[in-house]
Amino acid sequence: MTDRGTQFRDMHVPGAPFVLANAWDVGSARMLVALGAKAIGTSSAAHAFTLGRPDMGQVTRDEALAHVELLAGAVACPISADLENGFGEAPDTVAETVALASECGAAGLSIEDTALPATHAYDRDLAVERIEAAVARARSLPKDIVVCARADGVLNGAYDMAEAMVRAVAFAEAGADCVYVPMPPSMDDLAKLCAAVACPVNALAAGPYTQYDLRAFAAAGVARISLGSALARVTHQAILDAAGPVLSDGNFGLLRGASGDAIDALLQAGTPD
């Protein structure tokens, strides 16, 4: 049987992107697989919401790893773990987190350069050191695992796209298997990023990028498209839209959802044989 990490690595083809469908529990993971997802990602925000917490550094490493292990055992496809900042500043801590994620069944993982729970970015040199440590540990493991290095400063307002480009190139040179700059200012910026780095690029389908289709991301040179917390936020919007009228004025008219039979069929179809 092909190693899930190797399987996941082979899916990363610039210009022929696949969708990394981010789930938040076993049910959502199995439904997404049944609908055609070839790989499942965790989402730090979506997972935090299930725990009643906000995003950005509010989930512990043990909780995140247990979540990864749960999803990895629930579906047969590769699982990529959103490991935020690696749960510590020191490169050695990041390396340890990589090893633990592999033990939990992750086929891939992402490490960002935000000094959580704050919103400022690590100094560039330290950010690169952290990715070097993650890659070195990943290469020493018995199972293949794809390391995605995130430059989150554009998303968080910590730095501009020019700095993100420099960091992304440095992360690729440090050995990252994939780089990720969430929410570049434009699709043109995303295309320039893809052309500048010597490894596959992950893009986020959120905000203004939801107006583009798969072909547009392919034309930009993207290899992977994450959904991030978008699907989880869609479900929370459904709660707002349907439960709001119920609890504010007793209107039950929007309580129309998928049938139990349809959901049961998808859950069964997404369950490993």
C-alpha positions as CSV (number, residue, x, y, z in Angstrom):
1,M,0.0,0.0,0.0
2,T,1.3,3.5,-0.9
3,D,2.4,5.6,2.1
4,R,-0.2,8.3,2.6
5,G,2.5,10.9,2.8
6,T,3.9,9.8,-0.6
7,Q,0.4,9.8,-2.0
8,F,-0.2,13.3,-0.7
9,R,3.2,14.5,-2.1
10,D,2.3,13.2,-5.6
11,M,-0.9,15.2,-5.6
12,H,1.0,18.5,-5.6
13,V,1.4,19.4,-9.3
14,P,1.8,23.2,-10.1
15,G,-0.9,24.2,-12.6
16,A,-3.1,21.1,-11.8
17,P,-4.4,22.0,-8.4
18,F,-6.4,19.7,-6.1
19,V,-8.8,20.8,-3.4
20,L,-7.7,20.2,0.2
21,A,-11.1,20.0,1.9
22,N,-10.8,21.2,5.5
23,A,-13.0,19.3,8.0
24,W,-13.7,19.8,11.7
25,D,-15.0,16.4,12.8
26,V,-15.4,12.8,11.6
27,G,-18.8,13.4,10.1
28,S,-17.7,16.4,8.0
29,A,-14.5,14.5,6.9
30,R,-16.4,11.5,5.8
31,M,-19.1,13.6,4.0
32,L,-16.3,15.5,2.1
33,V,-14.6,12.2,1.1
34,A,-17.9,10.8,-0.2
35,L,-18.4,14.0,-2.2
36,G,-15.1,13.5,-3.9
37,A,-12.3,15.0,-1.7
38,K,-9.0,13.3,-2.3
39,A,-7.4,14.8,0.8
40,I,-8.6,16.3,4.1
41,G,-7.1,19.2,6.0
42,T,-7.7,20.2,9.6
43,S,-8.4,23.8,10.3
44,S,-7.2,25.5,13.5
45,A,-10.2,27.9,13.3
46,A,-12.8,25.2,12.6
47,H,-11.4,23.0,15.3
48,A,-11.4,25.9,17.8
49,F,-15.0,26.6,17.0
50,T,-16.0,23.0,17.9
51,L,-14.4,23.7,21.3
52,G,-16.2,26.9,21.8
53,R,-13.0,29.0,21.4
54,P,-11.8,31.7,18.9
55,D,-9.1,31.1,16.4
56,M,-5.4,32.0,16.7
57,G,-3.5,30.0,19.2
58,Q,-6.4,28.8,21.5
59,V,-6.0,25.1,20.9
60,T,-3.2,23.2,22.6
61,R,-0.8,20.9,20.9
62,D,-2.2,17.8,22.5
63,E,-5.7,18.8,21.4
64,A,-4.6,19.5,17.9
65,L,-2.7,16.2,17.6
66,A,-5.7,14.2,19.0
67,H,-7.9,15.9,16.4
68,V,-5.4,14.9,13.6
69,E,-5.3,11.3,14.9
70,L,-9.1,11.1,15.0
71,L,-9.5,12.3,11.4
72,A,-6.7,10.1,10.2
73,G,-8.4,7.1,11.6
74,A,-11.8,8.1,10.2
75,V,-11.0,8.3,6.5
76,A,-8.7,6.5,4.1
77,C,-7.3,9.6,2.3
78,P,-4.3,11.7,3.3
79,I,-4.8,14.1,6.2
80,S,-2.9,17.4,6.3
81,A,-2.6,19.0,9.8
82,D,-2.9,22.7,10.5
83,L,-0.3,23.0,13.3
84,E,-0.5,26.8,13.5
85,N,3.0,28.0,14.6
86,G,4.1,24.5,15.6
87,F,3.0,25.2,19.2
88,G,6.2,27.0,20.2
89,E,8.8,29.5,19.1
90,A,11.9,27.4,19.3
91,P,12.9,25.4,16.1
92,D,13.4,22.3,18.3
93,T,9.8,22.6,19.5
94,V,8.6,22.9,15.9
95,A,10.6,19.8,15.0
96,E,9.1,17.8,17.8
97,T,5.6,18.8,16.7
98,V,6.4,17.5,13.2
99,A,7.4,14.2,14.6
100,L,4.3,13.9,16.8
101,A,2.0,14.8,13.9
102,S,3.5,12.0,11.8
103,E,3.0,9.6,14.7
104,C,-0.7,10.7,14.7
105,G,-1.1,9.8,11.1
106,A,-0.6,13.1,9.3
107,A,0.5,12.9,5.7
108,G,1.2,16.6,5.6
109,L,1.3,19.6,7.9
110,S,1.6,23.4,7.8
111,I,3.7,25.7,10.0
112,E,3.1,29.4,10.1
113,D,5.3,32.3,11.0
114,T,2.9,34.1,13.4
115,A,4.0,34.3,17.0
116,L,0.8,33.0,18.4
117,P,-1.3,33.9,20.4
118,A,0.0,37.4,19.3
119,T,-0.5,38.5,15.7
120,H,3.1,39.7,15.0
121,A,5.4,37.7,12.8
122,Y,8.6,36.0,13.9
123,D,11.7,37.7,12.6
124,R,12.5,36.4,9.1
125,D,15.7,34.6,10.1
126,L,14.0,32.8,13.0
127,A,11.0,32.0,10.7
128,V,13.4,30.3,8.2
129,E,15.2,28.5,11.0
130,R,11.9,27.1,12.2
131,I,11.1,25.7,8.7
132,E,14.6,24.3,8.4
133,A,14.1,22.4,11.7
134,A,10.7,21.2,10.6
135,V,12.1,19.9,7.3
136,A,15.1,18.2,8.8
137,R,12.9,16.3,11.3
138,A,10.4,15.4,8.6
139,R,13.2,13.9,6.4
140,S,14.3,11.8,9.4
141,L,11.0,10.1,9.9
142,P,10.1,6.6,8.7
143,K,6.9,7.9,7.0
144,D,6.8,10.6,4.3
145,I,5.2,13.9,5.3
146,V,4.7,17.0,3.3
147,V,5.9,20.2,5.0
148,C,4.0,23.4,4.0
149,A,5.5,26.7,5.2
150,R,3.1,29.5,5.7
151,A,3.9,33.2,5.4
152,D,0.8,34.7,7.2
153,G,1.9,38.3,7.5
154,V,-0.3,39.6,4.6
155,L,-3.3,37.9,6.2
156,N,-2.6,39.3,9.6
157,G,-1.3,42.7,8.6
158,A,2.2,42.0,10.0
159,Y,4.0,42.7,6.7
160,D,3.3,43.3,3.0
161,M,3.4,41.1,-0.1
162,A,7.0,42.0,-0.9
163,E,8.1,40.6,2.5
164,A,5.8,37.5,2.0
165,M,7.6,36.8,-1.3
166,V,11.0,37.0,0.3
167,R,9.9,34.7,3.1
168,A,8.2,32.2,0.7
169,V,11.4,32.0,-1.5
170,A,13.5,31.5,1.7
171,F,11.1,28.8,3.0
172,A,11.4,27.0,-0.3
173,E,15.2,27.2,-0.2
174,A,15.0,25.9,3.3
175,G,13.4,22.7,1.9
176,A,9.7,23.3,2.4
177,D,7.7,21.0,0.1
178,C,5.0,23.6,-0.3
179,V,4.6,27.3,0.5
180,Y,1.4,29.2,1.4
181,V,0.7,32.9,1.6
182,P,-2.9,33.3,2.6
183,M,-4.8,36.1,0.8
184,P,-2.3,37.8,-1.5
185,P,-3.7,41.2,-2.6
186,S,-4.6,39.9,-6.1
187,M,-4.6,36.8,-8.3
188,D,-1.7,38.4,-10.2
189,D,0.3,38.4,-6.9
190,L,-0.6,34.8,-6.4
191,A,0.7,34.0,-9.9
192,K,3.9,35.9,-9.3
193,L,4.4,33.9,-6.1
194,C,4.0,30.6,-8.0
195,A,6.5,31.7,-10.6
196,A,9.0,32.8,-7.9
197,V,9.3,29.7,-5.7
198,A,10.8,26.4,-6.6
199,C,8.1,24.3,-4.9
200,P,4.3,23.9,-5.1
201,V,2.1,26.7,-3.8
202,N,-1.1,26.4,-1.7
203,A,-3.8,29.0,-2.2
204,L,-6.8,29.7,0.0
205,A,-10.3,29.8,-1.5
206,A,-11.8,32.5,0.8
207,G,-12.9,36.1,0.6
208,P,-12.4,37.6,-2.9
209,Y,-10.8,34.4,-4.1
210,T,-14.1,32.6,-4.0
211,Q,-15.0,34.4,-7.2
212,Y,-12.4,32.4,-9.1
213,D,-12.8,28.8,-10.3
214,L,-10.4,25.9,-10.4
215,R,-9.2,26.8,-13.9
216,A,-8.2,30.3,-12.7
217,F,-6.1,28.9,-9.9
218,A,-4.5,26.4,-12.3
219,A,-3.6,29.2,-14.7
220,A,-1.9,31.0,-11.9
221,G,0.3,27.9,-11.3
222,V,-1.3,26.9,-8.0
223,A,-0.8,23.2,-6.9
224,R,-3.2,23.0,-4.0
225,I,-6.4,24.9,-2.9
226,S,-7.3,24.9,0.7
227,L,-10.8,25.7,1.9
228,G,-9.5,26.8,5.4
229,S,-12.4,27.4,7.8
230,A,-14.7,28.4,5.0
231,L,-17.0,25.3,5.2
232,A,-17.2,25.6,9.0
233,R,-18.1,29.2,8.6
234,V,-20.9,28.3,6.1
235,T,-22.3,25.9,8.7
236,H,-22.2,28.6,11.4
237,Q,-23.9,31.0,9.0
238,A,-26.7,28.4,8.6
239,I,-27.1,28.4,12.4
240,L,-27.4,32.2,12.3
241,D,-29.8,32.1,9.4
242,A,-32.1,29.3,10.7
243,A,-31.8,29.5,14.5
244,G,-31.9,33.3,14.7
245,P,-35.5,33.6,13.5
246,V,-36.5,30.6,15.8
247,L,-35.1,32.2,18.9
248,S,-36.0,35.8,18.1
249,D,-39.6,35.5,17.0
250,G,-40.6,31.8,16.9
251,N,-40.3,31.5,13.2
252,F,-39.4,27.8,12.3
253,G,-39.7,28.3,8.5
254,L,-36.0,28.1,7.8
255,L,-35.4,24.7,9.5
256,R,-35.0,22.9,6.2
257,G,-31.9,20.8,5.9
258,A,-30.5,17.7,4.2
259,S,-32.5,14.5,4.8
260,G,-31.2,12.0,7.3
261,D,-31.1,9.4,4.5
262,A,-28.9,11.6,2.3
263,I,-26.5,12.4,5.2
264,D,-26.4,8.7,6.3
265,A,-25.5,7.7,2.7
266,L,-22.6,10.1,2.5
267,L,-21.3,9.1,6.0
268,Q,-21.3,5.5,4.9
269,A,-19.7,6.2,1.6
270,G,-16.9,8.2,3.3
271,T,-16.1,5.4,5.8
272,P,-13.0,3.4,5.1
273,D,-13.6,-0.1,3.9
